């Protein structure tokens, strides 16, 4: 994939997440996807995302920074949301919070094969 192709694919992936179009997730995520070094597979990755949206009904992924050097993508994702219960061990319980995620992806066969995520959990605690 070229830089433009991988960037377009990544933006399509983010749109897929934001619309919760789970049947289309396999167009962007490899069947053998790993998350933070652990094999989760496409089904496990989808279940993780579905759980995120259940816990945070207004969840939206906003790209703050995007760098592509095929086969890798690095992104800073911005979140401003209202979790309905606990989030990262904090009793948020309906309070609006903002935080970031720094996430790195490795693509294989035109799809996301590896995801490494670091979430700024301390930012949530600082807002409570």
Secondary structure, 3 states (H helix, E strand, C coil): CCHHHHHHHHHHHHHHHHHCCHHHHHHCEEEEEEECCEECHHHHHHHHHHHHHHHCCCCCCEEEEEEEECCEEEEEEEEEECCCCEECCEECCCCCEEEEEEEEEEEECCEEEEEEEEECHHHHHHHC
